[in-house]
Amino acid sequence: MSLTCNIDARGKAARLRIGIGGLILGAILVPAWALPAGTPLAWIVTGGVLLGAAFSVFEARAGWCVVRAMGFRTPL
């Protein structure tokens, strides 16, 4: 899979908003849930939110969507 641009400006903006929102949510989850609970589940979920959000920001920056690269049509 090459990283050729496959989304337009609207798609980039949507992925950037999703990514920033996810990063904010992850930053809230760390002190509010993962640190106090200290359970593996709390850390795995928080890490997943942060990684997914970071990947969304990467997609917005690169202008590339992994779902579209697999052949699926997305609305944005």
QUISULBEL-V326090 format. One record per pair of residues at least 24 apart in sequence whose C-alpha atoms are under 10 Angstrom apart, sorted by the first residue. I is the first residue (numbers start at 1). J is the second residue. D is the distance in whole Angstrom. If there is no record, write none. Layout:
{{I,J,D} {I,J,D}}
This chain:
{{1,66,9} {1,69,7} {1,70,8} {2,64,9} {2,66,10} {2,69,8} {3,59,9} {3,62,8} {3,63,8} {3,64,6} {3,65,9} {3,66,9} {3,69,8} {4,62,8} {4,63,8} {4,64,6} {4,65,9} {4,69,9} {5,59,10} {5,62,7} {5,63,5} {5,64,5} {5,65,8} {5,69,9} {6,62,9} {6,63,6} {6,64,5} {6,65,7} {6,66,9} {6,68,7} {6,69,7} {7,59,9} {7,60,9} {7,62,9} {7,63,6} {7,64,6} {7,65,7} {7,68,8} {7,69,10} {7,74,9} {7,76,8} {8,60,10} {8,63,7} {8,64,9} {8,76,8} {9,60,9} {9,63,8} {9,76,9} {10,60,10} {10,76,6} {11,59,9} {11,60,7} {11,63,8} {11,64,9} {11,65,9} {11,74,9} {11,75,9} {11,76,5} {12,56,9} {12,57,9} {12,58,10} {12,59,7} {12,60,4} {12,61,7} {12,62,8} {12,63,6} {12,64,8} {12,65,9} {12,76,9} {13,57,10} {13,60,7} {13,61,9} {13,63,10} {13,76,10} {14,56,9} {14,57,10} {14,60,8} {14,76,8} {15,53,9} {15,55,9} {15,56,6} {15,57,6} {15,58,9} {15,59,7} {15,60,5} {15,61,9} {15,63,9} {15,64,10} {15,65,9} {15,76,9} {16,53,9} {16,54,9} {16,55,10} {16,56,7} {16,57,5} {16,58,8} {16,59,8} {16,60,5} {16,61,8} {17,53,10} {17,56,9} {17,57,8} {17,60,9} {18,52,10} {18,53,7} {18,54,10} {18,56,7} {18,57,8} {18,60,10} {19,49,10} {19,50,9} {19,51,10} {19,52,8} {19,53,4} {19,54,6} {19,55,7} {19,56,5} {19,57,5} {19,58,9} {19,59,9} {19,60,8} {20,50,10} {20,53,7} {20,54,8} {20,56,8} {20,57,7} {21,53,8} {22,48,10} {22,49,6} {22,50,7} {22,51,9} {22,52,8} {22,53,5} {22,54,8} {22,56,9} {22,57,10} {23,49,7} {23,50,6} {23,51,9} {23,52,9} {23,53,6} {23,54,7} {23,56,10} {23,57,9} {24,49,10} {24,50,9} {24,53,9} {25,49,8} {25,50,8} {25,53,9} {26,50,5} {26,51,9} {26,52,10} {26,53,8}}
